[in-house]
Amino acid sequence: MKFTASFIAVAALFHGTAAAPQDGGAPPTPNSPSGTSATSAVTWSKPSTSPVYSSTTSTYSSTTSTTSPYTTSATTTWYPSSTSSWYPPSTSSKPYPSSSSYPVPSSSHSYPPPPSGSATPPYPSNCPPNPNSNPLMMSLPLTYDNTYDNGSGSMNSVACSNGPKGLVERFPTFSDLPTFPYIGGAFAVGSWSSPNCGSCWSLTYPQTGVTIKLIAIDTSGVGFNAAQAAMDKLTGGKANQLGRIEVNAYQLPASECKL
């Protein structure tokens, strides 16, 4: 009889559990219908079947899809633009030398300066020489006289023979003169024993550009009257043909004629 009573009690308990409501085990209210077992208040509820990851706590947020590592911004493009530069910024240290890290030769010292006070160019001039460059130069006539071509001619036969300014003691004959046969009369010797006896003259014939140095030993009306050899030298052997020419003349120091 005792076993039967226990079985009935267990069966009643099981029956009460099966009849309990499936709303999460809420306790019966005062208005519950009669016959509801009080043991329903201690029944266990069924575990929740909701997902572990909710939409609000998802590891992968939908907002992360907009942060692409590639962007079309002009500052991160892979191609050089007008604003981009392959060189480091000016504030950074440059691996290449700047213009101040090596000497720059100065243009004023890249070649030696011309000699001080030199007016002669380092190259030949294409312009012919000016025959009147000497302010003392004169254009005068020149004739010839064969008397002065004779090397054995006596100095006593000319105006500069003897006297205070005479030349006979130093040069007895014409060939004794340093410039012979470039000797003759000159307008500067106006008389016997003139102060201009033995004066030295530069004579240039413009047509040929030839210049000779002549010693004046005699008088001459106008210009010069020289040996034929002197005129032939100036004219290229045309003394007989020309007879008279115009020369550019100016006086030189006596030392130029070795006097």
C-alpha positions as CSV (number, residue, x, y, z in Angstrom):
1,M,0.0,0.0,0.0
2,K,2.9,2.3,0.7
3,F,4.4,1.8,-2.7
4,T,1.1,2.5,-4.3
5,A,0.7,5.8,-2.5
6,S,4.2,6.9,-3.6
7,F,3.6,6.1,-7.2
8,I,0.4,8.1,-7.1
9,A,2.3,11.1,-5.7
10,V,5.0,10.9,-8.4
11,A,2.4,10.6,-11.1
12,A,0.5,13.6,-9.7
13,L,3.7,15.6,-9.7
14,F,4.5,14.7,-13.3
15,H,1.0,15.5,-14.3
16,G,1.3,19.0,-12.8
17,T,4.6,19.7,-14.7
18,A,3.1,18.7,-18.0
19,A,0.1,20.9,-17.5
20,A,2.2,24.0,-16.7
21,P,1.9,26.8,-19.2
22,Q,4.8,27.3,-21.8
23,D,5.2,31.1,-21.4
24,G,8.5,31.0,-19.6
25,G,7.2,29.7,-16.2
26,A,5.3,32.7,-15.0
27,P,3.7,32.2,-11.6
28,P,-0.1,31.8,-11.4
29,T,-2.0,34.9,-10.8
30,P,-4.7,35.2,-8.2
31,N,-7.2,34.8,-11.0
32,S,-5.8,31.5,-12.1
33,P,-8.4,28.8,-12.6
34,S,-8.9,26.4,-9.8
35,G,-7.0,23.2,-10.0
36,T,-3.7,24.7,-11.0
37,S,-0.8,23.2,-9.1
38,A,1.3,25.4,-6.9
39,T,4.4,23.6,-7.9
40,S,4.4,25.3,-11.3
41,A,6.2,28.2,-9.8
42,V,9.5,26.3,-9.5
43,T,9.5,24.7,-12.9
44,W,12.7,25.4,-15.1
45,S,12.3,27.2,-18.4
46,K,13.6,26.0,-21.7
47,P,16.9,27.6,-22.8
48,S,16.7,30.5,-25.3
49,T,17.3,29.7,-28.9
50,S,18.2,33.3,-30.0
51,P,21.6,33.6,-31.9
52,V,24.8,34.4,-30.1
53,Y,25.7,37.4,-32.3
54,S,23.1,40.0,-32.5
55,S,22.9,42.5,-35.4
56,T,24.0,45.3,-33.1
57,T,27.1,43.5,-31.9
58,S,28.3,41.9,-35.2
59,T,32.0,41.8,-35.6
60,Y,31.8,42.9,-39.2
61,S,30.0,46.2,-39.3
62,S,28.4,47.3,-42.6
63,T,30.0,50.7,-42.1
64,T,33.5,49.3,-42.7
65,S,32.8,48.6,-46.4
66,T,33.3,52.3,-47.3
67,T,36.9,52.5,-46.0
68,S,38.6,51.1,-49.1
69,P,42.5,51.2,-49.1
70,Y,42.4,52.7,-52.6
71,T,41.1,56.2,-53.0
72,T,40.7,58.5,-56.0
73,S,42.0,61.5,-54.1
74,A,44.5,63.6,-56.1
75,T,47.0,63.5,-53.2
76,T,47.3,59.7,-53.2
77,T,47.3,59.0,-56.9
78,W,50.1,56.7,-58.2
79,Y,50.8,59.0,-61.2
80,P,52.7,62.3,-60.9
81,S,50.5,65.3,-61.2
82,S,51.3,69.0,-61.5
83,T,51.3,69.3,-57.7
84,S,53.3,66.2,-56.9
85,S,57.1,66.1,-56.7
86,W,59.6,63.3,-56.9
87,Y,62.0,65.3,-54.7
88,P,61.9,65.4,-50.9
89,P,60.3,68.6,-49.3
90,S,62.6,71.6,-49.0
91,T,62.6,71.2,-45.2
92,S,64.0,67.7,-45.4
93,S,67.6,66.7,-45.7
94,K,68.5,66.3,-49.4
95,P,70.7,63.3,-50.5
96,Y,72.0,65.5,-53.3
97,P,74.4,68.5,-52.9
98,S,72.9,71.9,-53.1
99,S,74.4,74.7,-55.2
100,S,76.3,76.0,-52.1
101,S,78.0,72.7,-51.3
102,Y,80.5,72.9,-54.1
103,P,82.5,75.8,-55.5
104,V,81.2,77.7,-58.5
105,P,83.9,79.4,-60.6
106,S,83.4,83.1,-61.0
107,S,83.1,84.3,-64.6
108,S,85.4,87.2,-63.7
109,H,88.3,84.7,-62.9
110,S,87.6,82.0,-65.5
111,Y,90.3,83.4,-67.8
112,P,93.2,85.8,-67.3
113,P,92.3,89.5,-67.8
114,P,93.9,91.4,-70.6
115,P,97.2,93.2,-69.9
116,S,96.7,96.5,-68.0
117,G,96.9,99.5,-70.3
118,S,97.1,97.4,-73.5
119,A,95.1,98.8,-76.4
120,T,96.4,96.2,-78.9
121,P,93.8,93.4,-79.5
122,P,95.1,89.8,-79.3
123,Y,94.2,89.3,-82.9
124,P,95.3,91.0,-86.1
125,S,93.3,93.9,-87.3
126,N,91.5,93.6,-90.7
127,C,91.9,97.4,-91.2
128,P,95.0,98.7,-93.1
129,P,97.3,100.9,-91.2
130,N,96.5,104.6,-91.2
131,P,99.3,106.3,-93.0
132,N,98.5,109.5,-91.1
133,S,98.4,108.0,-87.6
134,N,101.4,110.1,-86.7
135,P,100.3,113.7,-86.0
136,L,103.8,115.0,-87.3
137,M,103.5,113.1,-90.6
138,M,103.5,115.2,-93.7
139,S,102.8,114.4,-97.3
140,L,105.7,115.7,-99.4
141,P,107.1,115.2,-102.9
142,L,110.2,113.0,-103.5
143,T,112.4,113.1,-106.6
144,Y,115.7,111.4,-107.2
145,D,119.3,112.4,-108.1
146,N,121.9,109.8,-109.2
147,T,124.7,111.9,-107.5
148,Y,123.7,110.3,-104.2
149,D,124.0,106.8,-105.6
150,N,127.8,107.1,-105.9
151,G,129.3,105.6,-102.8
152,S,132.6,107.2,-103.3
153,G,131.1,110.7,-103.6
154,S,132.7,113.3,-101.3
155,M,130.9,114.8,-98.4
156,N,132.6,118.1,-99.3
157,S,130.2,118.4,-102.3
158,V,127.1,118.8,-100.2
159,A,125.7,121.5,-97.8
160,C,126.5,119.3,-94.7
161,S,130.2,119.1,-95.5
162,N,132.0,121.0,-92.8
163,G,131.2,123.7,-90.3
164,P,129.7,123.4,-86.8
165,K,127.1,120.9,-88.0
166,G,129.1,119.3,-90.8
167,L,129.5,115.6,-91.3
168,V,132.7,115.3,-93.3
169,E,134.9,114.5,-90.4
170,R,132.7,111.6,-89.4
171,F,131.7,110.4,-92.8
172,P,134.1,111.5,-95.6
173,T,132.2,109.7,-98.4
174,F,128.6,108.9,-99.0
175,S,129.1,105.1,-98.5
176,D,130.3,105.9,-94.9
177,L,126.8,107.0,-93.9
178,P,124.9,104.2,-92.0
179,T,121.8,104.3,-94.3
180,F,123.5,104.5,-97.7
181,P,122.1,104.5,-100.3
182,Y,119.1,106.0,-98.6
183,I,120.5,109.5,-98.4
184,G,119.8,112.8,-100.1
185,G,118.6,116.4,-99.7
186,A,115.7,117.4,-97.4
187,F,113.6,120.6,-97.1
188,A,114.7,120.8,-93.5
189,V,118.3,121.6,-94.5
190,G,118.0,125.1,-95.6
191,S,121.6,126.2,-95.7
192,W,125.3,125.2,-95.3
193,S,126.0,123.5,-91.9
194,S,122.3,123.5,-91.0
195,P,121.3,122.3,-87.6
196,N,119.3,119.7,-89.5
197,C,122.3,118.2,-91.2
198,G,122.3,114.5,-90.5
199,S,118.6,114.5,-89.5
200,C,116.8,111.1,-89.8
201,W,113.5,110.8,-91.7
202,S,110.9,108.1,-92.2
203,L,109.6,108.0,-95.8
204,T,106.6,105.8,-96.7
205,Y,105.1,105.4,-100.2
206,P,101.3,104.8,-99.6
207,Q,100.8,102.8,-102.9
208,T,103.2,100.1,-101.8
209,G,103.3,100.6,-98.0
210,V,107.2,100.4,-98.1
211,T,109.1,102.6,-95.6
212,I,112.7,103.6,-95.6
213,K,114.9,105.7,-93.3
214,L,116.8,108.5,-95.0
215,I,119.7,110.7,-93.7
216,A,119.5,114.3,-94.9
217,I,122.9,115.6,-96.1
218,D,122.0,118.3,-98.5
219,T,119.4,121.0,-99.3
220,S,116.2,120.5,-101.4
221,G,113.7,122.9,-102.7
222,V,110.5,121.2,-101.6
223,G,110.2,117.8,-100.0
224,F,113.1,115.4,-100.6
225,N,115.6,114.7,-103.4
226,A,117.1,111.2,-102.8
227,A,119.3,108.6,-104.5
228,Q,117.5,106.6,-107.3
229,A,118.1,103.5,-105.2
230,A,115.9,105.0,-102.5
231,M,113.0,105.7,-104.9
232,D,113.3,102.3,-106.5
233,K,113.0,100.8,-103.0
234,L,109.8,102.7,-102.3
235,T,108.2,102.2,-105.7
236,G,109.3,98.6,-106.5
237,G,111.9,99.7,-109.1
238,K,109.8,102.4,-110.9
239,A,111.9,105.5,-110.2
240,N,112.7,106.1,-113.9
241,Q,109.1,105.5,-114.8
242,L,107.5,107.7,-112.1
243,G,110.3,110.4,-111.6
244,R,108.3,112.0,-108.8
245,I,106.1,110.6,-106.1
246,E,104.3,111.7,-102.9
247,V,105.5,110.2,-99.7
248,N,104.4,110.4,-96.0
249,A,107.3,111.7,-94.0
250,Y,108.1,112.5,-90.4
251,Q,111.3,113.0,-88.5
252,L,112.8,110.3,-86.3
253,P,115.4,110.5,-83.5
254,A,119.0,110.4,-84.9
255,S,119.5,107.0,-83.2
256,E,117.0,105.5,-85.6
257,C,119.5,106.1,-88.4
258,K,122.4,104.9,-86.2
259,L,123.9,108.4,-85.9
